[in-house]
Structures are given as C-alpha cells and as structure tokens.
Amino acid sequence: MKVGPTLVATAIFATTLSLTSVPALPAPTPAIVERGRYLTHDVAMCVQCHSPRDDKGEIVKGKEFSGARIRVESPFPGPPWAVQAPNLRGLTGFSDEGVVRLLGEGIAHTGSAPQSPMPPFRMTREDASAVVAYLRSLE
C-alpha cells in the first residue's frame, strides 16, 4: 500500500501531539485548595511579596495576593529586581499550565526565568497544581 505525504504528516503530528500532551490538572477539591493555601502561605511564602501591607508592615487582611510594590532593591549588581509583584487573586490573565510551568520549571511566560526577586521554584506538578487551585479560588 502506498502512503501519501499528507497521511504521513498527519500521523507524525498526531504522534507528537500525544507524546507532548500534558495531563489535565486535577479537579480542585477542598483538600487540594487547602494544600495550595499551605504552600503559598507557609512554605513558598508567596503571600509575603504578592500582598499589600498597611502602615505597620502587616499584610492587609482580605487583600492577600492582590499584588504589591516590591519595596526592596537588589543588593547585588546586575539586572534590577521587579518593582511590582503581580495580582494573583483568581489568576486572571494567567493560564493554569503557564503557572504550573513557572512553579515547576522556573520558566515564565517569556521563556526565561522570572524576574528577581521571584525565585525559580521547582515544585512538583501536584504542588504547583494545588497552588493554582488555591489562587483560582480567591475572589
């Protein structure tokens, strides 16, 4: 049987697609959302930079992850640090897979490491997915 180039190209594309497809994130159960809260508040401490503070330096309750100015300059020569931590409440404008890649591989949507002081995390897919579930749960 003679196979045409279109059939061969279709088969190669389908095989490549199946090899590179990423499993869907798990449905956000209460336990997964709580794990994300724990990771962002108590382990990775994301809440510290991504939340505004009052005049006493305390995180403003109810405004966690709504974005904040980075008030510290880099103590090292080289590229300057970011001046603003983005709003992560609800992850508006962020794809789930983009956030999982950032937290799992340390690669931002730009294809490079995130701008300092954001660390290039190496979370497991499970932990990064929990962080996504938690941040999506915030209004």
DSSP file (Angstrom, degrees, kcal/mol; ACC not computed):
  #  RESIDUE AA STRUCTURE BP1 BP2  ACC     N-H-->O    O-->H-N    N-H-->O    O-->H-N    TCO  KAPPA ALPHA  PHI   PSI    X-CA   Y-CA   Z-CA
    1    1 A M              0   0    0      0, 0.0     2,-0.4     0, 0.0     0, 0.0   0.000 360.0 360.0 360.0 133.0    0.0    0.0    0.0
    2    2 A K        -     0   0    0      0, 0.0     2,-0.5     0, 0.0     0, 0.0  -0.748 360.0-152.9 -90.1 131.6    1.3    3.4   -1.0
    3    3 A V        -     0   0    0     -2,-0.4     0, 0.0     4,-0.0     0, 0.0  -0.915  11.6-137.3-109.0 127.2    1.1    6.1    1.8
    4    4 A G     >  -     0   0    0     -2,-0.5     4,-1.9     1,-0.1     3,-0.2  -0.334  23.3-109.9 -80.1 162.9    0.8    9.7    0.7
    5    5 A P  H  > S+     0   0    0      0, 0.0     4,-2.6     0, 0.0     5,-0.2   0.816 116.2  57.3 -63.0 -31.6    2.7   12.6    2.3
    6    6 A T  H  > S+     0   0    0      2,-0.2     4,-2.4     1,-0.2     5,-0.2   0.920 107.5  47.1 -66.2 -41.9   -0.4   14.1    3.9
    7    7 A L  H  > S+     0   0    0      2,-0.2     4,-2.2     1,-0.2    -1,-0.2   0.901 113.2  48.9 -65.3 -40.4   -1.2   10.8    5.7
    8    8 A V  H  X S+     0   0    0     -4,-1.9     4,-2.4     2,-0.2    -2,-0.2   0.928 112.0  48.2 -64.5 -45.4    2.4   10.6    6.9
    9    9 A A  H  X S+     0   0    0     -4,-2.6     4,-2.6     1,-0.2    -2,-0.2   0.897 111.3  50.8 -63.0 -40.7    2.4   14.2    8.1
   10   10 A T  H  X S+     0   0    0     -4,-2.4     4,-2.6     2,-0.2    -1,-0.2   0.911 110.8  48.8 -63.2 -42.1   -0.9   13.7    9.9
   11   11 A A  H  X S+     0   0    0     -4,-2.2     4,-2.3     2,-0.2    -2,-0.2   0.903 111.9  48.5 -65.0 -41.5    0.4   10.5   11.6
   12   12 A I  H  X S+     0   0    0     -4,-2.4     4,-2.7     2,-0.2    -2,-0.2   0.924 112.6  48.7 -64.7 -43.9    3.6   12.3   12.8
   13   13 A F  H  X S+     0   0    0     -4,-2.6     4,-2.8     2,-0.2    -2,-0.2   0.929 112.2  48.1 -61.7 -45.7    1.6   15.3   14.1
   14   14 A A  H  X S+     0   0    0     -4,-2.6     4,-2.1     2,-0.2    -1,-0.2   0.893 113.2  48.0 -63.4 -40.3   -0.8   13.0   16.0
   15   15 A T  H  X S+     0   0    0     -4,-2.3     4,-1.9     2,-0.2    -1,-0.2   0.927 113.2  47.4 -66.4 -44.4    2.0   11.0   17.5
   16   16 A T  H  X S+     0   0    0     -4,-2.7     4,-1.9     1,-0.2    -2,-0.2   0.911 111.2  51.9 -62.0 -43.1    3.9   14.2   18.5
   17   17 A L  H  X S+     0   0    0     -4,-2.8     4,-1.0     1,-0.2    -1,-0.2   0.906 110.6  47.4 -61.7 -42.0    0.7   15.7   20.0
   18   18 A S  H  < S+     0   0    0     -4,-2.1    -1,-0.2     1,-0.2    -2,-0.2   0.834 113.1  48.8 -71.2 -29.9    0.1   12.6   22.1
   19   19 A L  H  < S+     0   0    0     -4,-1.9    -1,-0.2     1,-0.2    -2,-0.2   0.793 118.1  39.0 -77.3 -27.7    3.7   12.5   23.3
   20   20 A T  H  < S+     0   0    0     -4,-1.9    -2,-0.2    -5,-0.2    -1,-0.2   0.469  85.6 118.7-102.7  -2.4    3.8   16.1   24.3
   21   21 A S     <  -     0   0    0     -4,-1.0    -3,-0.0    -5,-0.2    -4,-0.0  -0.364  57.2-138.2 -67.5 145.9    0.3   16.5   25.7
   22   22 A V        -     0   0    0      1,-0.0     3,-0.1    -2,-0.0    -1,-0.1  -0.866  22.5-108.7-105.7 133.9    0.2   17.4   29.4
   23   23 A P        -     0   0    0      0, 0.0    -1,-0.0     0, 0.0     0, 0.0  -0.294  41.6-101.6 -61.1 146.1   -2.3   15.8   31.7
   24   24 A A        -     0   0    0      1,-0.1     3,-0.1    73,-0.0     0, 0.0  -0.277  41.1 -99.2 -64.2 151.9   -5.1   18.0   32.8
   25   25 A L        -     0   0    0      1,-0.1    -1,-0.1    -3,-0.1   101,-0.1  -0.427  46.8 -99.1 -68.7 147.8   -4.9   19.5   36.3
   26   26 A P        -     0   0    0      0, 0.0    -1,-0.1     0, 0.0   107,-0.0  -0.302  45.2 -90.1 -66.4 153.3   -6.9   17.6   38.9
   27   27 A A        -     0   0    0      1,-0.1     2,-1.3    -3,-0.1     5,-0.1  -0.408  49.6-106.0 -60.7 137.4  -10.3   18.9   39.9
   28   28 A P        -     0   0    0      0, 0.0    -1,-0.1     0, 0.0   102,-0.0  -0.521  45.5-178.0 -75.1  94.1   -9.9   21.4   42.8
   29   29 A T     >  -     0   0    0     -2,-1.3     4,-2.5     1,-0.1     5,-0.2  -0.427  43.6-103.4 -79.3 163.2  -11.1   19.5   45.9
   30   30 A P  H  > S+     0   0    0      0, 0.0     4,-2.4     0, 0.0     5,-0.2   0.874 123.9  53.4 -55.4 -36.8  -11.2   21.3   49.3
   31   31 A A  H  > S+     0   0    0      2,-0.2     4,-2.0     1,-0.2     5,-0.1   0.892 109.2  47.6 -66.9 -38.7   -8.1   19.3   50.3
   32   32 A I  H  > S+     0   0    0      2,-0.2     4,-2.2     1,-0.2   102,-0.2   0.925 112.3  49.4 -67.5 -44.0   -6.2   20.4   47.1
   33   33 A V  H  X S+     0   0    0     -4,-2.5     4,-2.2     1,-0.2    -2,-0.2   0.912 111.1  49.9 -61.4 -42.6   -7.2   24.1   47.7
   34   34 A E  H  X S+     0   0    0     -4,-2.4     4,-2.6    -5,-0.2    -1,-0.2   0.889 108.0  53.4 -64.2 -38.8   -6.1   23.8   51.3
   35   35 A R  H  X S+     0   0    0     -4,-2.0     4,-2.7     1,-0.2    -1,-0.2   0.922 108.8  50.1 -61.1 -42.7   -2.7   22.4   50.2
   36   36 A G  H  X S+     0   0    0     -4,-2.2     4,-2.4    94,-0.3    -2,-0.2   0.891 109.8  50.4 -61.8 -40.2   -2.3   25.3   47.9
   37   37 A R  H  X S+     0   0    0     -4,-2.2     4,-2.0     2,-0.2     5,-0.4   0.932 111.3  48.8 -62.2 -45.3   -3.1   27.7   50.7
   38   38 A Y  H  X>S+     0   0    0     -4,-2.6     4,-2.8     1,-0.2     5,-0.8   0.926 112.9  47.2 -60.0 -46.5   -0.5   26.0   52.9
   39   39 A L  I  X>S+     0   0    0     -4,-2.7     5,-2.6     1,-0.2     4,-0.9   0.913 115.8  43.5 -63.9 -43.0    2.2   26.1   50.2
   40   40 A T  I  <5S+     0   0    0     -4,-2.4     7,-2.0     4,-0.2     8,-0.3   0.765 125.6  31.9 -77.4 -25.0    1.6   29.8   49.4
   41   41 A H  I  <5S+     0   0    0     -4,-2.0    -2,-0.2    -5,-0.2    -3,-0.2   0.821 132.9  21.3 -97.2 -37.5    1.4   31.0   53.0
   42   42 A D  I  <5S+     0   0    0     -4,-2.8    -3,-0.2    -5,-0.4    -2,-0.1   0.609 128.6  26.7-114.9 -15.8    3.7   28.7   54.9
   43   43 A V  I  <<S+     0   0    0     -4,-0.9    -3,-0.2    -5,-0.8    -4,-0.1   0.762 131.5  21.4-113.4 -69.4    6.2   27.1   52.6
   44   44 A A  S   <S-     0   0    0     -5,-2.6    -4,-0.2    -6,-0.1    -5,-0.1   0.706  88.6-145.8 -76.7 -19.1    7.0   29.2   49.5
   45   45 A M    >>  +     0   0    0     -6,-0.8     3,-1.8    -7,-0.2     4,-0.5   0.775  40.8 155.8  61.6  30.3    5.7   32.3   51.3
   46   46 A C  H >>  +     0   0    0     -7,-0.3     4,-2.1     1,-0.3     3,-1.0   0.834  64.2  69.3 -53.7 -34.9    4.3   33.8   48.1
   47   47 A V  H 34 S+     0   0    0     -7,-2.0     4,-0.4     1,-0.2    18,-0.3   0.767  87.4  67.0 -57.3 -27.7    1.9   35.8   50.2
   48   48 A Q  H <4 S+     0   0    0     -3,-1.8    -1,-0.2    -8,-0.3    -2,-0.2   0.872 113.9  24.6 -66.0 -38.5    4.8   37.9   51.6
   49   49 A C  H << S+     0   0    0     -3,-1.0    36,-0.3    -4,-0.5    -2,-0.2   0.764 119.9  55.4 -96.9 -28.5    5.6   39.6   48.2
   50   50 A H  S  < S+     0   0    0     -4,-2.1    17,-2.5    17,-0.1    38,-0.3   0.246  96.9  77.0 -92.6  14.3    2.3   39.4   46.4
   51   51 A S  S    S-     0   0    0     -4,-0.4    13,-0.2    14,-0.2    17,-0.1  -0.970  77.7-120.7-127.9 139.0    0.2   41.1   49.1
   52   52 A P        -     0   0    0      0, 0.0     8,-2.4     0, 0.0     2,-0.3  -0.356  27.8-144.0 -71.6 157.7   -0.1   44.8   50.1
   53   53 A R  B     -A   59   0A   0      6,-0.3     6,-0.2     1,-0.1     2,-0.0  -0.880   6.6-125.5-122.9 153.8    0.9   45.9   53.6
   54   54 A D    >   -     0   0    0      4,-2.8     3,-2.0    -2,-0.3    -1,-0.1  -0.182  47.7 -81.5 -84.9-174.7   -0.5   48.5   56.0
   55   55 A D  T 3  S+     0   0    0      1,-0.3    -1,-0.1     2,-0.1    -2,-0.0   0.594 131.3  55.0 -69.6  -9.0    1.5   51.3   57.6
   56   56 A K  T 3  S-     0   0    0      2,-0.2    -1,-0.3     3,-0.0     3,-0.1   0.395 120.1-108.2 -98.0   0.4    2.7   48.9   60.3
   57   57 A G  S <  S+     0   0    0     -3,-2.0     2,-0.3     1,-0.3    -2,-0.1   0.539  74.7 137.6  85.7   6.3    4.0   46.5   57.7
   58   58 A E        -     0   0    0      1,-0.1    -4,-2.8     3,-0.0    -1,-0.3  -0.624  64.0-102.5 -86.1 144.7    1.3   43.9   58.2
   59   59 A I  B     -A   53   0A   0     -2,-0.3     2,-0.5    -6,-0.2    -6,-0.3  -0.465  41.6-111.9 -63.7 133.4   -0.3   42.2   55.3
   60   60 A V    >   -     0   0    0     -8,-2.4     3,-2.0    -2,-0.2     4,-0.2  -0.573  34.1-120.9 -72.6 116.8   -3.8   43.7   54.7
   61   61 A K  T 3  S+     0   0    0     -2,-0.5    -1,-0.1     1,-0.3    -3,-0.0  -0.313  96.0  18.9 -60.0 136.0   -6.4   41.1   55.6
   62   62 A G  T 3  S+     0   0    0      1,-0.0    -1,-0.3    -3,-0.0    -2,-0.1   0.320 112.3  77.7  84.9  -8.1   -8.6   40.3   52.7
   63   63 A K    X   +     0   0    0     -3,-2.0     3,-2.0   -11,-0.1    -2,-0.2   0.243  59.1 142.7-113.5   9.5   -6.1   41.7   50.1
   64   64 A E  T 3  S+     0   0    0      1,-0.3   -13,-0.2    -4,-0.2   -17,-0.1  -0.254  74.9   8.8 -54.8 135.9   -3.7   38.7   50.1
   65   65 A F  T 3  S+     0   0    0    -18,-0.3    23,-3.0     1,-0.1    24,-1.4   0.609  88.6 122.8  69.8  16.0   -2.3   38.1   46.6
   66   66 A S  S <  S-     0   0    0     -3,-2.0    21,-0.3    21,-0.2   -15,-0.2   0.338  82.3 -95.9 -88.1   9.9   -3.8   41.3   45.2
   67   67 A G        -     0   0    0    -17,-2.5     2,-0.3    19,-0.4    -1,-0.2   0.117  44.6-158.3  93.2 151.9   -0.3   42.5   44.1
   68   68 A A  E     -B   85   0B   0     17,-1.8    17,-3.6   -17,-0.1     2,-0.2  -0.991  25.3 -95.3-162.3 155.2    2.1   44.8   45.8
   69   69 A R  E     -B   84   0B   0     -2,-0.3     2,-0.8    15,-0.2    15,-0.3  -0.542  37.3-125.3 -71.5 137.8    5.1   47.0   45.3
   70   70 A I        -     0   0    0     13,-2.4    -1,-0.1    -2,-0.2   -21,-0.1  -0.799  26.1-170.8 -84.4 114.5    8.5   45.4   45.9
   71   71 A R        +     0   0    0     -2,-0.8     2,-0.4     2,-0.1    -1,-0.1   0.310  57.6  77.1 -95.0   8.9   10.0   47.8   48.4
   72   72 A V        -     0   0    0     11,-0.0     2,-0.2     0, 0.0     9,-0.1  -0.968  67.7-144.3-123.2 133.5   13.5   46.3   48.4
   73   73 A E        -     0   0    0     -2,-0.4    -2,-0.1     1,-0.1     9,-0.0  -0.600  37.8 -87.8 -89.9 156.4   16.1   46.8   45.8
   74   74 A S        -     0   0    0     -2,-0.2    -1,-0.1     1,-0.1     4,-0.1  -0.382  25.2-150.5 -61.9 135.2   18.6   44.1   44.8
   75   75 A P  S    S+     0   0    0      0, 0.0    -1,-0.1     0, 0.0    -2,-0.0   0.448  76.7  76.0 -83.3   1.1   21.7   44.1   47.0
   76   76 A F  S    S-     0   0    0      3,-0.1    -2,-0.1     1,-0.0     2,-0.1  -0.825  86.1-111.1-114.5 149.4   23.6   42.7   44.0
   77   77 A P  S    S+     0   0    0      0, 0.0    -1,-0.0     0, 0.0     0, 0.0  -0.392  78.3  56.5 -69.9 156.7   24.9   44.3   40.8
   78   78 A G  S    S+     0   0    0     -2,-0.1    -4,-0.1    -4,-0.1    -2,-0.0  -0.850  94.3  10.3 122.1-158.3   23.2   43.3   37.6
   79   79 A P  S    S-     0   0    0      0, 0.0    -3,-0.1     0, 0.0    37,-0.0  -0.266  79.8-112.8 -59.0 138.9   19.7   43.3   36.4
   80   80 A P        -     0   0    0      0, 0.0    36,-0.2     0, 0.0     2,-0.1  -0.318  31.5-107.4 -69.7 155.9   17.3   45.2   38.7
   81   81 A W        -     0   0    0      1,-0.1    35,-0.1    34,-0.1    -7,-0.0  -0.373  43.1 -87.2 -74.9 160.3   14.6   43.4   40.6
   82   82 A A        -     0   0    0     34,-3.2    -1,-0.1     1,-0.1     3,-0.1  -0.341  29.4-150.5 -61.1 150.3   11.0   43.7   39.7
   83   83 A V  S    S+     0   0    0      1,-0.2   -13,-2.4    -3,-0.1     2,-0.4   0.551  77.9  43.1-101.1 -10.7    9.2   46.7   41.3
   84   84 A Q  E     -B   69   0B   0    -15,-0.3   -15,-0.2   -13,-0.0    -1,-0.2  -0.992  66.3-147.1-140.6 129.0    5.8   45.1   41.4
   85   85 A A  E     -B   68   0B   0    -17,-3.6   -17,-1.8    -2,-0.4     3,-0.1  -0.836  39.8-115.3 -88.7 129.2    4.6   41.7   42.4
   86   86 A P        -     0   0    0      0, 0.0   -19,-0.4     0, 0.0     2,-0.4  -0.169  24.8 -97.4 -69.6 158.4    1.5   40.9   40.2
   87   87 A N        +     0   0    0    -21,-0.3   -21,-0.2     1,-0.1   -36,-0.1  -0.607  39.8 176.8 -69.0 123.3   -2.0   40.4   41.4
   88   88 A L    >   +     0   0    0    -23,-3.0     3,-1.3    -2,-0.4     2,-0.3   0.401  33.3 126.4-111.0  -1.0   -2.6   36.6   41.7
   89   89 A R  G >  S-     0   0    0    -24,-1.4     3,-0.8     1,-0.3    47,-0.2  -0.447  95.2  -7.1 -62.9 118.2   -6.1   36.6   43.1
   90   90 A G  G 3  S-     0   0    0     45,-2.8    -1,-0.3    -2,-0.3    46,-0.2   0.323 102.6-107.1  78.3  -9.5   -8.1   34.4   40.7
   91   91 A L  G X   -     0   0    0     -3,-1.3     3,-2.3    44,-0.2    -1,-0.2   0.817  50.7-172.3  54.2  35.5   -5.1   34.2   38.4
   92   92 A T  T <  S+     0   0    0     -3,-0.8    -1,-0.2     1,-0.3     3,-0.1  -0.379  70.7  14.9 -58.5 128.0   -6.8   36.5   35.9
   93   93 A G  T 3  S+     0   0    0      1,-0.3     2,-0.4    -3,-0.1    -1,-0.3   0.417 107.3 103.5  86.5  -1.4   -4.7   36.6   32.7
   94   94 A F    <   -     0   0    0     -3,-2.3     2,-0.3    -4,-0.1    -1,-0.3  -0.924  65.1-135.7-113.8 137.9   -2.7   33.5   33.7
   95   95 A S     >  -     0   0    0     -2,-0.4     4,-2.1     1,-0.1     5,-0.2  -0.644  18.7-125.4 -86.3 149.8   -3.1   30.1   32.2
   96   96 A D  H  > S+     0   0    0     -2,-0.3     4,-2.6     1,-0.2     5,-0.2   0.938 112.6  47.8 -57.4 -47.7   -3.0   27.1   34.5
   97   97 A E  H  > S+     0   0    0      1,-0.2     4,-2.4     2,-0.2    -1,-0.2   0.852 108.6  54.8 -65.4 -34.1   -0.3   25.4   32.5
   98   98 A G  H  > S+     0   0    0      2,-0.2     4,-2.2     1,-0.2    -1,-0.2   0.904 111.1  44.6 -64.2 -40.7    1.8   28.6   32.5
   99   99 A V  H  X S+     0   0    0     -4,-2.1     4,-2.7     2,-0.2     5,-0.2   0.904 112.5  51.4 -70.0 -41.3    1.6   28.9   36.3
  100  100 A V  H  X S+     0   0    0     -4,-2.6     4,-2.2    -5,-0.2     5,-0.3   0.905 111.6  48.1 -61.8 -40.7    2.4   25.2   36.7
  101  101 A R  H  X>S+     0   0    0     -4,-2.4     4,-3.0     2,-0.2     6,-1.0   0.918 111.3  50.2 -65.4 -42.9    5.4   25.6   34.3
  102  102 A L  H  X5S+     0   0    0     -4,-2.2     4,-1.1     4,-0.2    -2,-0.2   0.937 118.1  38.4 -59.2 -47.4    6.6   28.7   36.2
  103  103 A L  H  <5S+     0   0    0     -4,-2.7    20,-3.3     1,-0.2    -1,-0.2   0.765 124.8  39.0 -77.7 -25.3    6.4   26.9   39.6
  104  104 A G  H  <5S+     0   0    0     -4,-2.2    -3,-0.2    18,-0.3    -2,-0.2   0.819 132.6  18.3 -93.5 -35.0    7.7   23.6   38.4
  105  105 A E  H  <5S-     0   0    0     -4,-3.0    -3,-0.2    -5,-0.3    -2,-0.2   0.525  95.0-119.7-115.0 -11.0   10.4   24.5   35.9
  106  106 A G     << +     0   0    0     -4,-1.1     2,-0.5    -5,-0.8    -4,-0.2   0.777  69.9 132.8  74.1  25.6   11.2   28.1   36.8
  107  107 A I        -     0   0    0     -6,-1.0    -1,-0.2     6,-0.2     6,-0.2  -0.953  43.0-152.5-115.9 121.7   10.3   29.3   33.3
  108  108 A A    >   -     0   0    0      4,-3.5     3,-2.1    -2,-0.5    -9,-0.0  -0.213  39.5 -90.7 -80.5 175.4    8.0   32.3   33.0
  109  109 A H  T 3  S+     0   0    0      1,-0.3    -1,-0.1     2,-0.1     4,-0.1   0.685 125.3  65.8 -61.5 -17.9    5.6   33.0   30.0
  110  110 A T  T 3  S-     0   0    0      2,-0.2    -1,-0.3     1,-0.0     3,-0.1   0.610 116.7-112.6 -78.1 -12.8    8.5   34.9   28.4
  111  111 A G  S <  S+     0   0    0     -3,-2.1     2,-0.2     1,-0.4    -2,-0.1   0.415  89.0  89.5  92.2  -0.7   10.5   31.6   28.1
  112  112 A S  S    S-     0   0    0      1,-0.1    -4,-3.5    -5,-0.0    -1,-0.4  -0.672  91.0 -75.4-118.8 174.1   13.1   32.9   30.7
  113  113 A A        -     0   0    0     -6,-0.2    -6,-0.2    -2,-0.2    -1,-0.1  -0.343  62.9 -92.5 -63.2 152.6   13.4   32.7   34.4
  114  114 A P        -     0   0    0      0, 0.0     2,-0.2     0, 0.0    -1,-0.1  -0.290  48.9 -92.4 -65.4 155.7   11.1   35.0   36.3
  115  115 A Q    >   -     0   0    0      1,-0.1     3,-1.6    -3,-0.1   -34,-0.1  -0.494  65.4 -73.2 -69.7 134.7   12.5   38.5   37.2
  116  116 A S  T 3  S+     0   0    0      1,-0.3   -34,-3.2    -2,-0.2    -1,-0.1  -0.297 114.9  43.1 -60.4 149.7   14.1   38.6   40.6
  117  117 A P  T 3  S+     0   0    0      0, 0.0    -1,-0.3     0, 0.0    -2,-0.1  -0.967  97.7  91.7 -88.0   8.7   13.3   38.5   43.5
  118  118 A M  S <  S-     0   0    0     -3,-1.6   -72,-0.0     1,-0.1   -36,-0.0  -0.499  77.9-133.7 -64.5 121.0   10.9   35.8   42.3
  119  119 A P        -     0   0    0      0, 0.0     2,-1.7     0, 0.0   -13,-0.1  -0.452  15.0-113.7 -76.6 150.6   12.7   32.6   42.8
  120  120 A P        -     0   0    0      0, 0.0   -17,-0.1     0, 0.0    -7,-0.0  -0.606  45.4-156.7 -81.2  83.1   12.8   29.9   40.1
  121  121 A F        -     0   0    0     -2,-1.7   -14,-0.1   -19,-0.1    -3,-0.0  -0.074  19.4-156.5 -59.3 159.6   10.8   27.3   42.0
  122  122 A R        +     0   0    0    -17,-0.1   -18,-0.3   -16,-0.1   -19,-0.1  -0.445  31.3 162.7-132.6  57.4   11.0   23.6   41.3
  123  123 A M        -     0   0    0    -20,-3.3     2,-0.1   -23,-0.1   -17,-0.0  -0.363  43.5-104.1 -73.6 156.5    7.7   22.4   42.7
  124  124 A T     >  -     0   0    0      1,-0.1     4,-2.8    -2,-0.1     5,-0.2  -0.385  32.9-110.3 -69.8 160.5    6.2   19.1   41.8
  125  125 A R  H  > S+     0   0    0      1,-0.2     4,-2.5     2,-0.2     5,-0.2   0.888 120.4  54.6 -59.3 -38.8    3.3   19.2   39.3
  126  126 A E  H  > S+     0   0    0      2,-0.2     4,-1.7     1,-0.2    -1,-0.2   0.927 111.2  42.9 -62.0 -46.6    1.0   18.1   42.2
  127  127 A D  H  > S+     0   0    0      2,-0.2     4,-2.1     1,-0.2    -2,-0.2   0.920 114.1  50.3 -67.5 -43.6    2.1   21.0   44.4
  128  128 A A  H  X S+     0   0    0     -4,-2.8     4,-2.2     1,-0.2    -2,-0.2   0.891 109.8  51.9 -61.9 -38.4    2.0   23.6   41.6
  129  129 A S  H  X S+     0   0    0     -4,-2.5     4,-2.5    -5,-0.2    -1,-0.2   0.872 107.6  52.1 -64.9 -37.2   -1.5   22.4   40.7
  130  130 A A  H  X S+     0   0    0     -4,-1.7     4,-2.5     2,-0.2   -94,-0.3   0.893 108.1  51.3 -65.5 -39.9   -2.6   22.9   44.3
  131  131 A V  H  X S+     0   0    0     -4,-2.1     4,-2.8     2,-0.2     5,-0.2   0.927 110.2  49.5 -62.1 -44.4   -1.2   26.4   44.2
  132  132 A V  H  X S+     0   0    0     -4,-2.2     4,-2.6     1,-0.2     5,-0.2   0.935 110.5  50.5 -59.4 -46.8   -3.2   27.1   41.0
  133  133 A A  H  X S+     0   0    0     -4,-2.5     4,-1.2     1,-0.2    -2,-0.2   0.916 112.9  46.1 -58.9 -44.5   -6.4   25.7   42.6
  134  134 A Y  H >X S+     0   0    0     -4,-2.5     4,-0.6  -102,-0.2     3,-0.6   0.954 113.8  46.4 -64.8 -50.1   -5.9   27.9   45.7
  135  135 A L  H >< S+     0   0    0     -4,-2.8   -45,-2.8     1,-0.3     3,-0.9   0.866 111.1  53.1 -64.4 -35.1   -5.2   31.1   43.8
  136  136 A R  H 3< S+     0   0    0     -4,-2.6    -1,-0.3    -5,-0.2    -2,-0.2   0.784 102.4  60.8 -66.7 -26.3   -8.1   30.5   41.4
  137  137 A S  H << S+     0   0    0     -4,-1.2     2,-0.3    -3,-0.6    -1,-0.2   0.659  85.6  94.8 -76.2 -14.4  -10.4   30.1   44.5
  138  138 A L    <<        0   0    0     -3,-0.9   -73,-0.0    -4,-0.6    -3,-0.0  -0.578 360.0 360.0 -81.1 138.3   -9.7   33.6   45.6
  139  139 A E              0   0    0     -2,-0.3    -1,-0.1   -50,-0.1   -50,-0.1   0.439 360.0 360.0 -91.7 360.0  -12.1   36.3   44.6
